Amino acid sequence: MAITKDHLNALLCRAVGDLGAAASAVLICIGDELGIYRALAKEHLTPAQLAEKIGMHERYVREWLGNQAAGGYVEREADSGKYFLTDEQALCLADPTGPVDGPSAYEIVRDLFHVRSRASEDFRAGRGMEWEEHDAGLFHGTERFFRAAYNANLIGSWLPSLDGVAAKLQQGALAADVGCGHGASTILMAHAYPKSAFFGYDYHEASIRVARERAAAAGLPNVRFEVADACGYKEGDFDLIAFFDCLHDMADPVGAARHARNSLNPNGTCMIVEPIAGDCVQDNMTPVGRVYYRASSLNCVPVSLARNGAALGTQAGERRLRNVVANGGGFSHFRRATQTPFNLVFEARP
């Protein structure tokens, strides 16, 4: 077999870039944890000045800065030797409450090596892995990663894209957040719509404990969190039922959609937020698709297979989701309401 030099060099360049990114993941987490990005977002600093400001050892800080500057996450002034963040870098790296939270995605990497041996066994045997079997870094990193998207889009774009839903919530409605995790989306909606009442449901008890703590800390009287799976919550007559980045994980997504259909009032709406994906594999051969296929391989598909589920995966696409929600779940109306570079947002009505 003939080897083409240009093709080989291109592959090696991609491999070196991937290796640099993977090897730098822990350093990104350290920069986030120790407040290094936040310090550099405020002012230009030499390694010594930065080390003194954050109370760290200068020699470690100098190497960290070299790694981050080489990767394009930090800038360096050649004349002064000072490092800093551009406004764009600060937006993505230094504000965990903002619309983009880059370090959160790297927090998830902790879990990948935690489950590596188990995942290899599951690849051979076809077994699944429950959410609770993962490292806690997965729970916190996932919540932070998605919370940024919710901060940027949920109140200003996604809910207004649904027919009449934002107005109902403003006036006072009953809403459910199914598969709520730590409750970031539920709490955000409860803040924005104080006249409405919100239920958050998740089968993972530890996540519900965190959600309750955060709701209490926020002083929100209009939100309640309960341990329940997507086919088992008892309340009904909802004006809105939402699934945020979770329907594809479920063992029985058709059953979850059908239960939502039966739990809505006749004029209610179901909002399904899913990772962006095309209907064909080739459509998903993108950097975003690559990230989501990783999540599918080690998180989403195993969680579904753990209960002998459908294993839709993160790249299910609109056609399969329509089949689940409309044909399987019994909704008569299903449409793509809006989208972002990372998400598809669907509206379903009885």
C-alpha positions as CSV (number, residue, x, y, z in Angstrom):
1,M,0.0,0.0,0.0
2,A,1.4,3.4,-1.0
3,I,1.6,6.0,1.6
4,T,1.0,9.6,0.5
5,K,3.3,12.0,2.3
6,D,0.8,14.9,2.4
7,H,-2.0,12.7,3.8
8,L,0.4,11.3,6.4
9,N,1.6,14.7,7.5
10,A,-2.0,16.0,7.7
11,L,-3.0,13.0,9.9
12,L,0.1,13.5,12.1
13,C,-0.8,17.2,12.5
14,R,-4.3,16.4,13.6
15,A,-3.0,13.7,16.0
16,V,-0.5,16.2,17.6
17,G,-3.2,18.8,18.0
18,D,-5.5,16.2,19.6
19,L,-2.7,15.0,21.9
20,G,-2.0,18.5,23.0
21,A,-5.7,19.1,23.7
22,A,-6.1,15.9,25.6
23,A,-2.9,16.4,27.6
24,S,-3.9,19.9,28.5
25,A,-7.3,19.0,29.9
26,V,-6.1,18.8,33.5
27,L,-4.2,22.1,33.2
28,I,-7.4,23.8,32.0
29,C,-9.3,22.4,35.0
30,I,-6.5,23.6,37.3
31,G,-6.7,27.0,35.8
32,D,-10.4,27.1,36.4
33,E,-10.2,25.7,39.9
34,L,-7.4,28.0,41.1
35,G,-8.8,31.2,39.5
36,I,-5.9,31.7,37.1
37,Y,-8.2,32.6,34.1
38,R,-10.2,35.0,36.2
39,A,-7.0,36.8,37.3
40,L,-5.7,37.1,33.8
41,A,-9.1,38.4,32.6
42,K,-8.7,41.4,34.9
43,E,-5.1,42.5,34.1
44,H,-1.9,41.8,32.2
45,L,0.6,39.9,34.5
46,T,4.0,38.4,34.4
47,P,4.3,34.9,35.7
48,A,5.8,36.2,38.9
49,Q,3.0,38.8,39.4
50,L,0.3,36.2,38.6
51,A,1.8,33.7,41.1
52,E,1.9,36.3,43.8
53,K,-1.7,37.4,43.1
54,I,-3.2,33.9,43.3
55,G,-0.9,32.6,45.9
56,M,0.8,29.9,43.8
57,H,4.4,28.8,43.1
58,E,5.9,30.8,40.2
59,R,7.6,27.9,38.6
60,Y,4.4,26.0,38.1
61,V,2.6,29.1,36.9
62,R,5.2,29.8,34.3
63,E,4.8,26.3,32.8
64,W,1.0,26.5,32.9
65,L,1.2,29.8,31.0
66,G,3.5,28.4,28.4
67,N,1.0,25.5,27.8
68,Q,-2.0,27.8,27.6
69,A,-0.4,30.4,25.3
70,A,0.8,27.6,23.0
71,G,-2.7,26.4,22.8
72,G,-4.2,29.8,22.1
73,Y,-6.1,30.0,25.3
74,V,-3.9,32.8,26.8
75,E,-2.1,35.7,25.1
76,R,1.5,36.9,25.7
77,E,3.1,40.3,25.2
78,A,6.5,39.7,23.7
79,D,8.1,42.9,25.0
80,S,6.9,42.8,28.6
81,G,6.5,39.0,29.0
82,K,3.0,39.6,30.5
83,Y,0.1,37.3,29.9
84,F,-3.6,38.2,29.6
85,L,-6.9,37.1,28.2
86,T,-8.7,38.7,25.3
87,D,-12.4,39.6,25.8
88,E,-13.3,36.4,23.8
89,Q,-11.0,34.2,25.9
90,A,-12.4,35.7,29.1
91,L,-16.0,35.1,27.9
92,C,-15.2,31.4,27.3
93,L,-12.8,30.7,30.2
94,A,-13.2,33.1,33.1
95,D,-17.0,33.4,33.7
96,P,-18.6,30.1,34.9
97,T,-22.0,31.9,35.1
98,G,-21.9,33.3,31.6
99,P,-23.2,32.1,28.2
100,V,-20.1,30.0,27.5
101,D,-18.2,27.8,30.0
102,G,-15.2,26.2,28.3
103,P,-13.5,24.6,31.4
104,S,-16.7,22.7,32.3
105,A,-16.3,20.5,29.3
106,Y,-12.8,19.5,30.4
107,E,-14.2,18.7,33.9
108,I,-16.1,15.9,32.2
109,V,-12.8,14.4,31.0
110,R,-12.2,13.2,34.6
111,D,-14.9,10.7,34.2
112,L,-13.7,9.3,30.9
113,F,-10.6,7.7,32.5
114,H,-12.6,6.7,35.6
115,V,-14.8,4.5,33.4
116,R,-12.2,3.4,30.8
117,S,-11.7,-0.2,32.0
118,R,-15.4,-0.7,32.5
119,A,-16.2,0.8,29.1
120,S,-13.8,-1.6,27.4
121,E,-15.6,-4.5,29.0
122,D,-19.0,-3.1,28.0
123,F,-17.9,-2.6,24.4
124,R,-17.2,-6.4,24.2
125,A,-20.3,-7.5,26.2
126,G,-22.8,-4.9,25.2
127,R,-23.7,-4.1,28.8
128,G,-24.7,-0.6,30.0
129,M,-23.6,1.7,32.8
130,E,-25.9,3.6,35.0
131,W,-25.5,7.4,35.5
132,E,-24.7,6.9,39.2
133,E,-21.7,4.6,38.4
134,H,-19.8,7.5,36.9
135,D,-17.3,9.9,38.6
136,A,-18.9,13.0,40.1
137,G,-16.9,15.1,37.7
138,L,-19.4,14.0,35.0
139,F,-22.4,15.3,36.9
140,H,-20.8,18.7,37.8
141,G,-19.2,19.2,34.4
142,T,-22.3,18.3,32.4
143,E,-24.4,20.6,34.5
144,R,-22.0,23.5,34.0
145,F,-21.6,22.9,30.3
146,F,-25.3,22.8,29.6
147,R,-26.1,25.6,32.1
148,A,-24.1,28.0,29.9
149,A,-26.3,27.2,26.9
150,Y,-29.4,27.7,29.0
151,N,-28.1,31.0,30.3
152,A,-27.6,32.2,26.7
153,N,-30.7,30.8,25.1
154,L,-33.5,29.4,27.3
155,I,-35.3,32.5,28.4
156,G,-34.4,34.8,25.5
157,S,-34.7,32.5,22.6
158,W,-35.9,28.9,23.2
159,L,-39.1,29.5,25.2
160,P,-40.2,32.5,23.0
161,S,-39.8,30.2,20.0
162,L,-42.7,28.0,21.3
163,D,-46.2,29.1,20.4
164,G,-47.7,31.1,23.3
165,V,-45.6,29.4,26.0
166,A,-43.6,32.4,27.3
167,A,-46.9,34.4,27.7
168,K,-48.4,31.5,29.7
169,L,-45.4,31.4,32.0
170,Q,-45.5,35.1,32.5
171,Q,-49.1,34.9,33.6
172,G,-48.7,31.8,35.8
173,A,-48.5,28.3,34.5
174,L,-47.6,24.8,35.7
175,A,-44.4,23.3,34.2
176,A,-42.2,20.2,34.5
177,D,-38.5,19.7,33.8
178,V,-38.0,16.0,33.2
179,G,-34.5,14.7,33.6
180,C,-33.5,17.9,35.4
181,G,-30.2,16.8,36.9
182,H,-28.9,19.5,39.2
183,G,-31.8,21.7,38.3
184,A,-30.0,24.4,36.3
185,S,-32.7,24.8,33.7
186,T,-35.5,24.5,36.3
187,I,-34.1,27.1,38.5
188,L,-33.4,29.5,35.6
189,M,-37.1,29.2,34.5
190,A,-38.3,29.6,38.1
191,H,-36.3,32.8,38.4
192,A,-37.6,34.2,35.2
193,Y,-41.2,33.3,35.8
194,P,-42.0,33.8,39.5
195,K,-45.8,33.5,38.9
196,S,-45.4,29.9,37.5
197,A,-44.8,26.7,39.4
198,F,-42.1,24.3,38.4
199,F,-41.5,20.6,39.1
200,G,-38.0,19.1,38.4
201,Y,-37.8,15.3,38.0
202,D,-34.8,13.0,37.9
203,Y,-34.2,9.4,38.7
204,H,-30.7,10.1,40.1
205,E,-31.3,10.8,43.8
206,A,-27.9,12.5,44.3
207,S,-28.7,15.0,41.6
208,I,-32.1,15.8,43.1
209,R,-30.4,16.5,46.5
210,V,-28.1,19.1,44.8
211,A,-31.0,20.6,42.9
212,R,-33.0,21.0,46.2
213,E,-30.0,22.7,47.9
214,R,-29.5,25.1,45.0
215,A,-33.2,26.0,44.9
216,A,-33.2,26.6,48.7
217,A,-30.1,28.8,48.4
218,A,-31.7,30.8,45.7
219,G,-34.8,31.3,47.8
220,L,-37.2,30.1,45.2
221,P,-40.7,29.2,46.6
222,N,-42.1,28.2,43.1
223,V,-39.9,25.2,42.4
224,R,-40.0,21.6,43.7
225,F,-37.7,18.7,42.9
226,E,-38.7,15.0,43.1
227,V,-37.0,11.7,42.5
228,A,-38.9,10.1,39.6
229,D,-38.1,8.7,36.2
230,A,-39.5,10.0,33.0
231,C,-42.4,7.5,33.0
232,G,-43.2,7.7,36.7
233,Y,-44.0,11.2,37.9
234,K,-47.5,11.5,39.3
235,E,-48.4,15.2,38.7
236,G,-50.4,16.2,35.7
237,D,-52.3,19.0,33.9
238,F,-49.0,20.7,32.9
239,D,-48.9,23.7,30.6
240,L,-45.3,22.9,29.7
241,I,-43.1,19.8,30.0
242,A,-39.5,20.1,29.0
243,F,-36.7,17.6,28.2
244,F,-33.3,19.3,28.2
245,D,-30.6,17.2,26.5
246,C,-31.9,14.0,28.1
247,L,-34.5,12.2,26.0
248,H,-31.9,10.4,23.9
249,D,-30.4,9.0,27.2
250,M,-33.5,7.3,28.3
251,A,-34.2,3.6,28.3
252,D,-37.8,4.2,27.0
253,P,-37.9,7.5,25.1
254,V,-41.2,6.5,23.5
255,G,-42.7,5.8,26.9
256,A,-41.3,9.1,28.3
257,A,-42.9,11.0,25.4
258,R,-46.2,9.2,25.8
259,H,-46.2,9.9,29.6
260,A,-45.5,13.6,28.9
261,R,-48.4,13.6,26.3
262,N,-50.7,12.2,29.0
263,S,-49.5,14.6,31.7
264,L,-50.1,17.8,29.6
265,N,-53.4,19.6,29.6
266,P,-55.1,19.8,26.2
267,N,-53.5,23.1,25.4
268,G,-50.1,22.2,26.8
269,T,-46.7,22.1,25.0
270,C,-43.7,19.8,25.2
271,M,-40.3,21.2,24.6
272,I,-37.5,18.8,23.6
273,V,-34.0,20.2,23.5
274,E,-31.5,17.8,22.0
275,P,-27.9,17.9,20.7
276,I,-27.7,19.2,17.2
277,A,-27.5,16.3,14.7
278,G,-28.4,15.5,11.1
279,D,-30.3,12.5,10.0
280,C,-27.3,10.9,8.3
281,V,-24.0,9.9,9.8
282,Q,-22.2,12.0,7.2
283,D,-24.1,15.1,8.4
284,N,-22.4,14.7,11.8
285,M,-18.8,14.5,10.6
286,T,-18.1,17.8,12.3
287,P,-16.1,19.0,15.3
288,V,-19.4,19.3,17.3
289,G,-20.5,15.8,16.1
290,R,-17.2,14.4,17.2
291,V,-17.7,15.7,20.7
292,Y,-21.3,14.4,20.8
293,Y,-20.3,10.9,19.5
294,R,-17.8,10.8,22.4
295,A,-20.6,11.5,24.8
296,S,-22.7,8.9,23.2
297,S,-20.0,6.2,23.4
298,L,-19.2,6.6,27.1
299,N,-22.2,8.2,28.7
300,C,-25.5,8.3,26.8
301,V,-25.7,4.9,25.1
302,P,-24.4,3.1,28.2
303,V,-27.0,4.7,30.4
304,S,-29.8,3.6,28.1
305,L,-28.4,0.1,27.6
306,A,-28.1,-0.4,31.3
307,R,-31.9,-0.7,31.2
308,N,-32.1,-2.5,27.9
309,G,-33.1,0.7,26.3
310,A,-33.4,2.1,22.8
311,A,-29.9,3.8,23.0
312,L,-30.8,6.7,20.6
313,G,-27.5,8.4,21.3
314,T,-26.6,12.1,21.1
315,Q,-26.8,12.1,17.3
316,A,-30.3,10.8,16.9
317,G,-31.3,13.5,14.5
318,E,-34.7,15.1,13.8
319,R,-36.2,12.2,11.8
320,R,-35.7,9.7,14.6
321,L,-36.8,12.1,17.3
322,R,-40.0,12.9,15.3
323,N,-40.7,9.2,15.2
324,V,-40.2,8.9,19.0
325,V,-42.3,11.9,19.9
326,A,-45.0,12.0,17.3
327,N,-45.5,8.5,16.1
328,G,-44.6,6.8,19.4
329,G,-45.6,9.4,21.9
330,G,-48.8,10.3,20.3
331,F,-48.3,14.0,19.7
332,S,-50.2,15.4,16.7
333,H,-47.9,18.4,16.2
334,F,-44.1,18.3,16.0
335,R,-41.8,21.0,14.6
336,R,-38.3,22.3,14.9
337,A,-38.8,25.6,16.8
338,T,-35.2,26.9,16.7
339,Q,-31.6,25.8,16.9
340,T,-28.1,26.8,18.0
341,P,-24.7,25.4,16.8
342,F,-25.1,22.9,19.7
343,N,-28.8,22.2,20.1
344,L,-32.0,21.5,18.3
345,V,-35.2,22.7,20.0
346,F,-38.5,21.0,19.1
347,E,-42.1,21.9,20.0
348,A,-44.7,19.1,20.4
349,R,-48.4,19.6,21.2
350,P,-51.2,17.1,21.8
